[in-house]
Amino acid sequence: MKTTTFWTPTLAWLGLAGLALVLAFAAPDEGNVMGRLPTISAKRLDQQPFVLPFQLPAERSLALVAYTKHQREEVQSWVRGMKLEADSAIFWFRLSVLNDPGSETARSEAEKRLMARYPQASERARLVPVFTNRESFARAAGGSGTDHAAVLVVDRNGRVLARAEGPYDEAKAQALRETLLARSD
């Protein structure tokens, strides 16, 4: 009986220490909790190459992500609400995430439809069509799904630093702006 009494607390302590180590390594690291933009080689609608996240010119950028054409108004509400077209302090771009149709011809047709919707050169320079699985993209970026447009603050490594979903909201916009303009030391 005495041997069992001695080993029971020791084994319990070792078991708890082992569990703590497993949890320490299994827990998500702080940098990926919010999500990460997948690495994307695409071309903007103006046909210029665009590699995410590696070609972002700013330390922090604003990505306006639409998963369906019905979310264009949600995205546009953020452009208007945050006055992005007049604010040169914020680098921003639109991602139109489309389920990959599987052929170059079908992708080209989708791009033509987008070009008809965005005829101005300034609009085309900010729009990047991404052909991939919408749900997978949303999950990787830390989103709740594809039911609403997403507004993401991303760093040069593609890490999502802040996020909002749905139509423009002043409180959410203020939080995004603070994250966008914060300096990382």
Buried (B, 14 or more C-beta within 10 A) or exposed (E): EEEEEEEEEEEEEEEEEEEEEEEEEEEEEEEEEBBBBBEBEBEBBBEEEBEBBEEBEBEBBBBBBBBBEEBBEBBBBBBEBBEBEEEEEBBBBBBBBBBEEEEEEEBEEBBEEBBEEBEEEEBBBBBBBBBBBBBEBBBBBBBEEBEBBBBBBBBBEBBBBBBBBBBBBEEBBEBBBEBBEEEEE
